[in-house]
Amino acid sequence: MNKTQLIQALRQKITQCYQQYPMSDTEKIYAKFDRSLFSEDFQLFKFYRAELDNTIAQIARLQENEQAQCQFYSEKLLAQLQALLDAIKQNKSTPKLGTEPNYFAPTKDKMKHAIHSLPPRERLVKYYEALQALNQKIKYQEDQYIQSTDLLKKHHYRQQISHTKQRRDRCLQAIENLEEYLYLSEK
């Protein structure tokens, strides 16, 4: 396969993915990416689309005899695309904050209690996952606060941010306590 055919095949793959998971350019992707794939996190979809286009442009600039570089950028592009699709799927499957039905509450309580019965190392992993989720939630709430023009909504988001930051602080304290416990128990 020559370079032109490769670029055409990569563009076709990207187009198929965009059709399968349609996104508006103005939709925000709430995800942290490996720096070798994307230069920034929590950006609009158009930002990531531009970075994919940039990777294709890098392939197009290569000479025919630069096979290793061509292979590298092709693999990078496919990894970028997969990471972006995973983030889009996560965005689409995560209900918008504040719209979650109440019938999930008992399940959350059961999960919360189940976490506390885990062995300390496994619990620590879950605490770090919760911390990451809380940080993403704060980022989302701050974005909503900034975008809102209604003073009542701004006040509502400010309260949500404050509450979520308190939860994050308790999570950080739990992580610190558990890490201290694990450190002392290993001695």
N, CA, C and O of each residue as an XYZ file, in Angstrom:
748
protein
N       0.848     -1.177      0.000
C       0.000      0.000      0.000
C       0.897      1.244      0.000
O       1.764      1.394      0.862
N       0.682      2.121     -0.963
C       1.488      3.338     -0.990
C       0.906      4.381     -0.035
O      -0.159      4.184      0.549
N       1.627      5.491      0.108
C       1.253      6.507      1.088
C      -0.128      7.103      0.793
O      -0.913      7.330      1.714
N      -0.421      7.350     -0.455
C      -1.716      7.929     -0.831
C      -2.858      6.993     -0.455
O      -3.884      7.431      0.066
N      -2.675      5.699     -0.723
C      -3.702      4.723     -0.363
C      -3.855      4.616      1.156
O      -4.967      4.479      1.666
N      -2.735      4.680      1.868
C      -2.761      4.619      3.324
C      -3.545      5.796      3.885
O      -4.413      5.617      4.740
N      -3.241      6.996      3.407
C      -3.933      8.199      3.885
C      -5.426      8.099      3.582
O      -6.261      8.451      4.415
N      -5.753      7.616      2.382
C      -7.155      7.468      2.011
C      -7.860      6.462      2.933
O      -8.994      6.692      3.354
N      -7.188      5.357      3.243
C      -7.774      4.336      4.126
C      -7.956      4.890      5.551
O      -8.965      4.619      6.203
N      -6.971      5.667      6.024
C      -7.077      6.253      7.364
C      -8.213      7.275      7.424
O      -8.970      7.311      8.394
N      -8.327      8.096      6.396
C      -9.421      9.087      6.360
C     -10.783      8.388      6.335
O     -11.736      8.840      6.970
N     -10.857      7.282      5.594
C     -12.103      6.528      5.513
C     -12.464      5.946      6.886
O     -13.628      5.959      7.287
N     -11.461      5.439      7.596
C     -11.679      4.887      8.942
C     -12.188      5.974      9.884
O     -13.109      5.740     10.667
N     -11.593      7.153      9.811
C     -12.021      8.273     10.654
C     -13.467      8.658     10.327
O     -14.275      8.868     11.232
N     -13.787      8.748      9.044
C     -15.145      9.108      8.625
C     -16.154      8.086      9.134
O     -17.226      8.460      9.610
N     -15.823      6.804      9.038
C     -16.727      5.761      9.541
C     -16.975      5.939     11.039
O     -18.106      5.811     11.508
N     -15.921      6.232     11.774
C     -16.059      6.419     13.222
C     -16.911      7.635     13.544
O     -17.735      7.593     14.457
N     -16.719      8.719     12.799
C     -17.519      9.925     13.022
C     -18.991      9.657     12.721
O     -19.876     10.197     13.386
N     -19.250      8.817     11.710
C     -20.637      8.488     11.371
C     -21.254      7.586     12.431
O     -22.432      7.723     12.762
N     -20.455      6.664     12.963
C     -20.952      5.740     13.978
C     -21.219      6.459     15.299
O     -22.176      6.141     16.005
N     -20.364      7.432     15.629
C     -20.500      8.186     16.872
C     -20.521      9.674     16.554
O     -19.527     10.367     16.768
N     -21.650     10.175     16.043
C     -21.700     11.590     15.653
C     -21.563     12.515     16.863
O     -22.171     12.293     17.910
N     -20.754     13.548     16.689
C     -20.530     14.546     17.736
C     -20.536     15.926     17.097
O     -20.073     16.113     15.972
N     -21.067     16.880     17.838
C     -20.997     18.269     17.408
C     -19.604     18.807     17.741
O     -19.010     18.416     18.746
N     -19.093     19.692     16.910
C     -17.785     20.299     17.156
C     -17.730     21.025     18.492
O     -16.660     21.178     19.080
N     -18.894     21.475     18.971
C     -18.921     22.262     20.203
C     -19.139     21.407     21.456
O     -19.189     21.936     22.566
N     -19.268     20.086     21.281
C     -19.415     19.213     22.447
C     -18.067     19.025     23.117
O     -17.041     18.850     22.460
N     -18.094     19.063     24.435
C     -16.856     18.913     25.203
C     -16.625     17.432     25.497
O     -17.561     16.694     25.807
N     -15.380     17.015     25.396
C     -14.996     15.646     25.719
C     -14.374     15.672     27.106
O     -13.312     16.262     27.310
N     -15.037     15.034     28.050
C     -14.551     15.015     29.435
C     -13.682     13.770     29.638
O     -14.148     12.735     30.114
N     -12.420     13.902     29.268
C     -11.497     12.769     29.403
C     -10.068     13.273     29.516
O      -9.713     14.339     29.012
N      -9.259     12.465     30.198
C      -7.817     12.715     30.268
C      -7.160     11.778     29.273
O      -7.452     10.582     29.259
N      -6.280     12.306     28.448
C      -5.618     11.509     27.425
C      -4.123     11.430     27.686
O      -3.537     12.305     28.324
N      -3.532     10.380     27.188
C      -2.077     10.222     27.215
C      -1.483     11.362     26.379
O      -1.962     11.634     25.278
N      -0.463     12.016     26.885
C       0.149     13.149     26.175
C       0.776     12.738     24.844
O       0.988     13.592     23.983
N       1.072     11.476     24.658
C       1.615     11.047     23.362
C       0.518     10.997     22.302
O       0.808     10.912     21.109
N      -0.753     11.050     22.740
C      -1.866     11.007     21.792
C      -2.443     12.398     21.530
O      -2.545     12.833     20.383
N      -2.816     13.086     22.604
C      -3.407     14.413     22.470
C      -2.694     15.378     23.408
O      -2.249     14.997     24.491
N      -2.592     16.631     22.978
C      -1.819     17.604     23.744
C      -2.580     18.188     24.931
O      -1.965     18.755     25.834
N      -3.921     18.058     24.947
C      -4.705     18.634     26.038
C      -5.883     17.739     26.381
O      -6.308     16.907     25.580
N      -6.406     17.927     27.597
C      -7.580     17.201     28.074
C      -8.776     18.145     28.140
O      -8.623     19.366     28.112
N      -9.968     17.558     28.228
C     -11.209     18.295     28.457
C     -11.420     19.413     27.423
O     -11.755     20.541     27.783
N     -11.223     19.095     26.153
C     -11.405     20.079     25.090
C     -12.660     19.764     24.286
O     -13.286     18.719     24.459
N     -13.009     20.693     23.404
C     -14.140     20.477     22.505
C     -13.762     19.420     21.468
O     -12.584     19.204     21.182
N     -14.783     18.767     20.914
C     -14.554     17.719     19.922
C     -13.732     18.228     18.745
O     -12.883     17.504     18.225
N     -13.977     19.481     18.315
C     -13.250     20.016     17.159
C     -11.736     20.079     17.417
O     -10.947     19.955     16.480
N     -11.328     20.270     18.666
C      -9.903     20.291     19.010
C      -9.268     18.932     18.701
O      -8.202     18.857     18.090
N      -9.941     17.863     19.134
C      -9.397     16.516     18.906
C      -9.457     16.130     17.434
O      -8.580     15.428     16.931
N     -10.503     16.596     16.744
C     -10.598     16.349     15.305
C      -9.428     17.022     14.586
O      -8.854     16.454     13.657
N      -9.080     18.232     15.021
C      -7.954     18.956     14.419
C      -6.630     18.223     14.682
O      -5.754     18.200     13.818
N      -6.488     17.630     15.865
C      -5.258     16.890     16.155
C      -5.151     15.621     15.298
O      -4.057     15.239     14.882
N      -6.293     14.972     15.036
C      -6.289     13.823     14.126
C      -5.883     14.281     12.720
O      -5.075     13.633     12.054
N      -6.455     15.403     12.282
C      -6.107     15.953     10.970
C      -4.621     16.301     10.907
O      -3.984     16.113      9.871
N      -4.071     16.804     12.001
C      -2.654     17.144     12.055
C      -1.783     15.896     11.889
O      -0.758     15.935     11.209
N      -2.196     14.790     12.513
C      -1.435     13.546     12.380
C      -1.463     13.061     10.932
O      -0.449     12.594     10.413
N      -2.613     13.169     10.285
C      -2.694     12.786      8.861
C      -1.804     13.702      8.027
O      -1.145     13.244      7.093
N      -1.781     14.989      8.357
C      -0.930     15.932      7.622
C       0.547     15.570      7.795
O       1.343     15.722      6.868
N       0.908     15.086      8.995
C       2.301     14.666      9.211
C       2.635     13.469      8.319
O       3.735     13.388      7.771
N       1.704     12.556      8.176
C       1.923     11.400      7.289
C       2.074     11.886      5.851
O       2.937     11.408      5.115
N       1.233     12.836      5.455
C       1.262     13.334      4.079
C       2.584     14.031      3.753
O       3.028     14.004      2.605
N       3.214     14.651      4.744
C       4.481     15.357      4.516
C       5.681     14.402      4.376
O       6.739     14.802      3.890
N       5.513     13.159      4.797
C       6.631     12.213      4.753
C       6.968     11.820      3.321
O       6.108     11.828      2.439
N       8.213     11.482      3.111
C       8.661     10.997      1.799
C       8.326      9.512      1.687
O       8.128      8.837      2.696
N       8.265      9.008      0.454
C       7.930      7.596      0.219
C       8.920      6.653      0.905
O       8.534      5.549      1.292
N      10.182      7.055      1.066
C      11.195      6.169      1.651
C      11.204      6.211      3.187
O      12.005      5.513      3.810
N      10.337      7.009      3.800
C      10.294      7.111      5.262
C       9.219      6.172      5.819
O       8.238      6.608      6.422
N       9.434      4.876      5.600
C       8.452      3.860      5.982
C       8.264      3.772      7.500
O       7.134      3.658      7.974
N       9.355      3.824      8.264
C       9.259      3.686      9.712
C       8.442      4.830     10.313
O       7.600      4.608     11.184
N       8.693      6.048      9.847
C       7.937      7.203     10.352
C       6.460      7.096      9.947
O       5.560      7.433     10.717
N       6.245      6.628      8.742
C       4.874      6.458      8.247
C       4.124      5.443      9.121
O       2.968      5.656      9.488
N       4.797      4.354      9.440
C       4.214      3.329     10.310
C       3.914      3.920     11.688
O       2.846      3.682     12.253
N       4.861      4.690     12.224
C       4.703      5.294     13.545
C       3.476      6.209     13.584
O       2.637      6.088     14.478
N       3.371      7.128     12.611
C       2.262      8.076     12.602
C       0.930      7.387     12.313
O      -0.107      7.826     12.809
N       0.943      6.333     11.531
C      -0.292      5.580     11.275
C      -0.781      4.924     12.559
O      -1.970      4.967     12.874
N       0.142      4.318     13.297
C      -0.227      3.686     14.559
C      -0.682      4.736     15.574
O      -1.611      4.502     16.347
N      -0.023      5.889     15.564
C      -0.427      6.971     16.475
C      -1.846      7.414     16.152
O      -2.664      7.604     17.052
N      -2.135      7.577     14.862
C      -3.458      8.016     14.447
C      -4.529      7.024     14.898
O      -5.571      7.425     15.416
N      -4.274      5.738     14.703
C      -5.248      4.726     15.108
C      -5.425      4.709     16.627
O      -6.534      4.506     17.121
N      -4.339      4.921     17.366
C      -4.428      4.985     18.824
C      -5.209      6.234     19.257
O      -6.017      6.171     20.184
N      -4.967      7.368     18.583
C      -5.714      8.594     18.873
C      -7.202      8.366     18.639
O      -8.038      8.740     19.461
N      -7.516      7.753     17.517
C      -8.901      7.526     17.152
C      -9.580      6.609     18.177
O     -10.710      6.870     18.591
N      -8.897      5.545     18.582
C      -9.467      4.629     19.568
C      -9.686      5.324     20.907
O     -10.730      5.147     21.536
N      -8.715      6.108     21.343
C      -8.849      6.824     22.614
C     -10.013      7.816     22.556
O     -10.772      7.956     23.515
N     -10.141      8.499     21.423
C     -11.233      9.457     21.264
C     -12.580      8.749     21.258
O     -13.534      9.222     21.876
N     -12.664      7.617     20.563
C     -13.921      6.854     20.535
C     -14.289      6.355     21.926
O     -15.457      6.396     22.312
N     -13.303      5.885     22.678
C     -13.565      5.432     24.047
C     -14.113      6.584     24.888
O     -15.046      6.399     25.670
N     -13.531      7.770     24.726
C     -13.989      8.938     25.481
C     -15.408      9.340     25.059
O     -16.229      9.708     25.900
N     -15.689      9.269     23.760
C     -17.031      9.612     23.265
C     -18.049      8.626     23.824
O     -19.117      9.026     24.286
N     -17.718      7.337     23.781
C     -18.627      6.319     24.323
C     -18.875      6.578     25.802
O     -20.006      6.467     26.276
N     -17.821      6.922     26.528
C     -17.948      7.212     27.960
C     -18.834      8.429     28.168
O     -19.689      8.432     29.054
N     -18.634      9.473     27.350
C     -19.469     10.683     27.445
C     -20.932     10.371     27.197
O     -21.813     10.846     27.914
N     -21.182      9.559     26.165
C     -22.563      9.255     25.773
C     -23.244      8.359     26.798
O     -24.448      8.479     27.025
N     -22.477      7.458     27.423
C     -23.091      6.518     28.369
C     -23.254      7.117     29.753
O     -24.060      6.625     30.543
N     -22.500      8.179     30.068
C     -22.606      8.821     31.378
C     -23.768      9.799     31.340
O     -23.781     10.717     30.521
N     -24.755      9.606     32.229
C     -25.867     10.561     32.225
C     -25.380     11.939     32.640
O     -24.448     12.072     33.434
N     -26.016     12.951     32.099
C     -25.660     14.325     32.468
C     -25.896     14.513     33.956
O     -26.848     13.964     34.511
N     -25.052     15.270     34.590
C     -25.149     15.479     36.030
C     -26.493     16.098     36.376
O     -26.965     17.019     35.709
N     -27.093     15.571     37.432
C     -28.365     16.111     37.873
C     -29.563     15.498     37.173
O     -30.696     15.820     37.532
N     -29.365     14.620     36.180
C     -30.491     14.035     35.464
C     -30.648     12.558     35.785
O     -31.487     11.880     35.190
N     -29.865     12.061     36.702
C     -29.899     10.645     37.028
C     -31.187     10.311     37.776
O     -31.510     10.981     38.757
N     -31.934      9.292     37.337
C     -33.175      8.944     38.030
C     -32.907      8.441     39.445
O     -31.827      7.927     39.736
N     -33.888      8.592     40.312
C     -33.742      8.203     41.711
C     -33.618      6.707     41.920
O     -33.077      6.272     42.936
N     -34.110      5.905     40.977
C     -34.068      4.469     41.202
C     -32.647      3.913     41.213
O     -32.459      2.733     41.509
N     -31.657      4.722     40.903
C     -30.267      4.279     41.006
C     -29.725      4.420     42.429
O     -28.715      3.800     42.761
N     -30.364      5.207     43.258
C     -29.845      5.504     44.590
C     -29.591      4.257     45.436
O     -28.518      4.159     46.031
N     -30.526      3.290     45.525
C     -30.221      2.114     46.340
C     -29.006      1.343     45.831
O     -28.228      0.819     46.628
N     -28.842      1.272     44.538
C     -27.685      0.580     43.968
C     -26.401      1.295     44.367
O     -25.407      0.650     44.700
N     -26.417      2.626     44.336
C     -25.241      3.390     44.736
C     -24.900      3.112     46.192
O     -23.730      2.947     46.539
N     -25.934      3.059     47.055
C     -25.682      2.774     48.465
C     -25.055      1.405     48.635
O     -24.116      1.237     49.413
N     -25.572      0.431     47.911
C     -25.007     -0.920     47.996
C     -23.562     -0.922     47.526
O     -22.707     -1.563     48.137
N     -23.286     -0.202     46.436
C     -21.913     -0.154     45.914
C     -20.991      0.532     46.916
O     -19.850      0.113     47.110
N     -21.499      1.594     47.554
C     -20.683      2.334     48.513
C     -20.304      1.422     49.677
O     -19.154      1.412     50.116
N     -21.269      0.664     50.170
C     -20.992     -0.250     51.278
C     -20.084     -1.387     50.838
O     -19.247     -1.846     51.615
N     -20.239     -1.845     49.606
C     -19.387     -2.924     49.095
C     -17.932     -2.469     49.015
O     -17.020     -3.257     49.266
N     -17.713     -1.213     48.669
C     -16.348     -0.674     48.585
C     -15.677     -0.729     49.955
O     -14.498     -1.068     50.063
N     -16.427     -0.396     50.991
C     -15.846     -0.376     52.337
C     -15.510     -1.767     52.863
O     -14.739     -1.904     53.813
N     -16.084     -2.797     52.249
C     -15.787     -4.159     52.698
C     -14.644     -4.794     51.898
O     -14.258     -5.933     52.165
N     -14.105     -4.065     50.925
C     -12.986     -4.581     50.136
C     -11.699     -4.591     50.961
O     -11.577     -3.855     51.940
N     -10.732     -5.435     50.557
C      -9.414     -5.374     51.194
C      -8.796     -3.996     50.946
O      -9.110     -3.351     49.946
N      -7.920     -3.539     51.848
C      -7.393     -2.162     51.762
C      -6.794     -1.780     50.411
O      -7.064     -0.681     49.929
N      -6.000     -2.631     49.787
C      -5.380     -2.267     48.499
C      -6.431     -2.062     47.417
O      -6.347     -1.104     46.647
N      -7.415     -2.948     47.350
C      -8.489     -2.818     46.354
C      -9.336     -1.581     46.648
O      -9.766     -0.881     45.731
N      -9.569     -1.322     47.922
C     -10.331     -0.141     48.309
C      -9.608      1.123     47.877
O     -10.240      2.076     47.421
N      -8.284      1.138     48.017
C      -7.493      2.303     47.629
C      -7.649      2.585     46.136
O      -7.760      3.741     45.729
N      -7.657      1.529     45.319
C      -7.864      1.691     43.873
C      -9.226      2.331     43.614
O      -9.342      3.247     42.799
N     -10.251      1.850     44.306
C     -11.603      2.394     44.133
C     -11.669      3.854     44.586
O     -12.354      4.671     43.971
N     -10.950      4.173     45.667
C     -10.917      5.553     46.132
C     -10.289      6.466     45.081
O     -10.773      7.574     44.848
N      -9.204      5.999     44.445
C      -8.577      6.805     43.402
C      -9.507      6.967     42.200
O      -9.537      8.029     41.579
N     -10.261      5.923     41.870
C     -11.236      6.035     40.779
C     -12.315      7.061     41.139
O     -12.726      7.865     40.302
N     -12.762      7.020     42.393
C     -13.761      7.990     42.849
C     -13.200      9.409     42.801
O     -13.904     10.347     42.426
N     -11.938      9.563     43.180
C     -11.297     10.876     43.144
C     -11.259     11.419     41.718
O     -11.543     12.594     41.484
N     -10.906     10.559     40.772
C     -10.870     10.986     39.369
C     -12.271     11.396     38.903
O     -12.429     12.409     38.222
N     -13.282     10.609     39.270
C     -14.657     10.939     38.882
C     -15.089     12.274     39.497
O     -15.748     13.076     38.835
N     -14.724     12.510     40.744
C     -15.077     13.783     41.389
C     -14.374     14.957     40.722
O     -14.970     16.020     40.550
N     -13.114     14.776     40.346
C     -12.391     15.846     39.645
C     -13.046     16.161     38.302
O     -13.148     17.326     37.920
N     -13.491     15.123     37.583
C     -14.168     15.340     36.309
C     -15.503     16.047     36.535
O     -15.894     16.919     35.760
N     -16.191     15.662     37.601
C     -17.478     16.293     37.908
C     -17.288     17.775     38.237
O     -18.072     18.618     37.801
N     -16.250     18.084     39.002
C     -15.961     19.487     39.328
C     -15.657     20.273     38.055
O     -16.149     21.386     37.872
N     -14.850     19.690     37.185
C     -14.510     20.352     35.920
C     -15.780     20.623     35.104
O     -15.946     21.709     34.548
N     -16.666     19.635     35.036
C     -17.926     19.793     34.313
C     -18.761     20.917     34.930
O     -19.277     21.779     34.218
N     -18.890     20.898     36.270
C     -19.687     21.916     36.951
C     -19.090     23.309     36.759
O     -19.826     24.279     36.581
N     -17.761     23.412     36.795
C     -17.121     24.709     36.567
C     -17.370     25.197     35.150
O     -17.588     26.389     34.932
N     -17.340     24.285     34.184
C     -17.649     24.658     32.796
C     -19.083     25.159     32.680
O     -19.344     26.155     32.004
N     -20.017     24.466     33.342
C     -21.419     24.887     33.306
C     -21.581     26.270     33.964
O     -22.341     27.111     33.485
N     -20.863     26.481     35.050
C     -20.915     27.766     35.747
C     -20.433     28.892     34.825
O     -21.066     29.944     34.734
N     -19.315     28.659     34.151
C     -18.736     29.675     33.268
C     -19.665     29.968     32.093
O     -19.827     31.121     31.693
N     -20.279     28.908     31.539
C     -21.134     29.076     30.357
C     -22.496     29.683     30.687
O     -23.139     30.271     29.818
N     -22.932     29.546     31.923
C     -24.261     30.005     32.309
C     -24.323     31.528     32.364
O     -23.402     32.188     32.843
N     -25.422     32.062     31.866
C     -25.634     33.513     31.922
C     -26.695     33.875     32.954
O     -26.782     35.030     33.370
N     -27.491     32.914     33.366
C     -28.549     33.113     34.352
C     -27.941     33.115     35.753
O     -27.252     32.168     36.133
N     -28.197     34.181     36.523
C     -27.624     34.303     37.862
C     -28.086     33.188     38.797
O     -27.320     32.731     39.645
N     -29.341     32.749     38.645
C     -29.857     31.675     39.485
C     -29.104     30.365     39.202
O     -28.750     29.625     40.120
N     -28.874     30.105     37.931
C     -28.125     28.894     37.563
C     -26.681     28.993     38.041
O     -26.111     28.011     38.515
N     -26.095     30.173     37.917
C     -24.721     30.366     38.397
C     -24.634     30.047     39.889
O     -23.697     29.381     40.330
N     -25.603     30.519     40.659
C     -25.638     30.254     42.093
C     -25.771     28.743     42.339
O     -25.095     28.177     43.198
N     -26.654     28.112     41.569
C     -26.858     26.660     41.700
C     -25.561     25.906     41.419
O     -25.192     25.001     42.168
N     -24.873     26.273     40.347
C     -23.612     25.590     40.010
C     -22.536     25.877     41.052
O     -21.733     24.997     41.364
N     -22.506     27.087     41.593
C     -21.529     27.406     42.635
C     -21.745     26.513     43.860
O     -20.785     26.040     44.468
N     -23.014     26.287     44.215
C     -23.324     25.391     45.338
C     -22.903     23.953     45.017
O     -22.334     23.262     45.862
N     -23.189     23.512     43.787
C     -22.796     22.154     43.383
C     -21.279     21.989     43.445
O     -20.780     20.978     43.938
N     -20.560     22.973     42.949
C     -19.089     22.920     42.963
C     -18.587     22.820     44.401
O     -17.706     22.016     44.705
N     -19.150     23.634     45.275
C     -18.741     23.617     46.678
C     -19.009     22.248     47.305
O     -18.159     21.713     48.017
N     -20.170     21.691     47.045
C     -20.529     20.384     47.598
C     -19.603     19.293     47.048
O     -19.131     18.441     47.802
N     -19.350     19.319     45.771
C     -18.495     18.297     45.157
C     -17.056     18.429     45.650
O     -16.367     17.424     45.824
N     -16.596     19.662     45.877
C     -15.248     19.851     46.419
C     -15.143     19.303     47.841
O     -14.105     18.772     48.235
N     -16.222     19.435     48.603
C     -16.231     18.849     49.954
C     -16.126     17.325     49.864
O     -15.393     16.697     50.629
N     -16.864     16.743     48.925
C     -16.790     15.289     48.725
C     -15.381     14.878     48.312
O     -14.854     13.868     48.777
N     -14.774     15.686     47.422
C     -13.412     15.383     46.981
C     -12.432     15.458     48.161
O     -11.531     14.629     48.283
N     -12.619     16.455     49.018
C     -11.752     16.580     50.196
C     -11.878     15.361     51.109
O     -10.878     14.864     51.627
N     -13.117     14.878     51.306
C     -13.311     13.679     52.132
C     -12.668     12.459     51.467
O     -12.112     11.593     52.143
N     -12.750     12.403     50.154
C     -12.128     11.300     49.413
C     -10.609     11.357     49.569
O      -9.969     10.333     49.806
N     -10.042     12.538     49.438
C      -8.598     12.702     49.619
C      -8.162     12.307     51.033
O      -7.113     11.691     51.224
N      -8.976     12.668     52.007
C      -8.669     12.309     53.394
C      -8.719     10.789     53.569
O      -7.869     10.211     54.247
N      -9.708     10.150     52.962
C      -9.820      8.688     53.050
C      -8.622      8.018     52.391
O      -8.105      7.025     52.901
N      -8.179      8.561     51.254
C      -7.003      8.015     50.564
C      -5.775      8.160     51.453
O      -4.994      7.222     51.608
N      -5.612      9.351     52.037
C      -4.461      9.600     52.895
C      -4.457      8.648     54.102
O      -3.421      8.085     54.455
N      -5.620      8.479     54.722
C      -5.723      7.587     55.881
C      -5.410      6.142     55.499
O      -4.701      5.441     56.219
N      -5.947      5.704     54.359
C      -5.730      4.325     53.936
C      -4.275      4.089     53.547
O      -3.710      3.039     53.852
N      -3.668      5.067     52.874
C      -2.249      4.923     52.518
C      -1.382      4.873     53.768
O      -0.418      4.110     53.827
N      -1.719      5.682     54.767
C      -0.975      5.671     56.026
C      -1.140      4.315     56.723
O      -0.178      3.749     57.242
N      -2.367      3.812     56.722
C      -2.622      2.496     57.322
C      -1.799      1.408     56.622
O      -1.176      0.570     57.275
N      -1.808      1.434     55.284
C      -1.060      0.428     54.528
C       0.434      0.551     54.782
O       1.135     -0.456     54.884
N       0.917      1.764     54.883
C       2.346      1.992     55.145
C       2.721      1.421     56.507
O       3.728      0.725     56.638
N       1.913      1.715     57.514
C       2.205      1.250     58.863
C       2.058     -0.270     59.007
O       2.802     -0.914     59.747
N       1.079     -0.828     58.278
C       0.867     -2.283     58.383
C       1.964     -3.074     57.669
O       2.164     -4.253     57.963
N       2.678     -2.437     56.733
C       3.767     -3.120     56.020
C       5.054     -3.124     56.821
O       5.956     -3.910     56.533
N       5.156     -2.259     57.823
C       6.381     -2.173     58.617
C       6.487     -3.281     59.623
O       7.464     -3.346     60.369
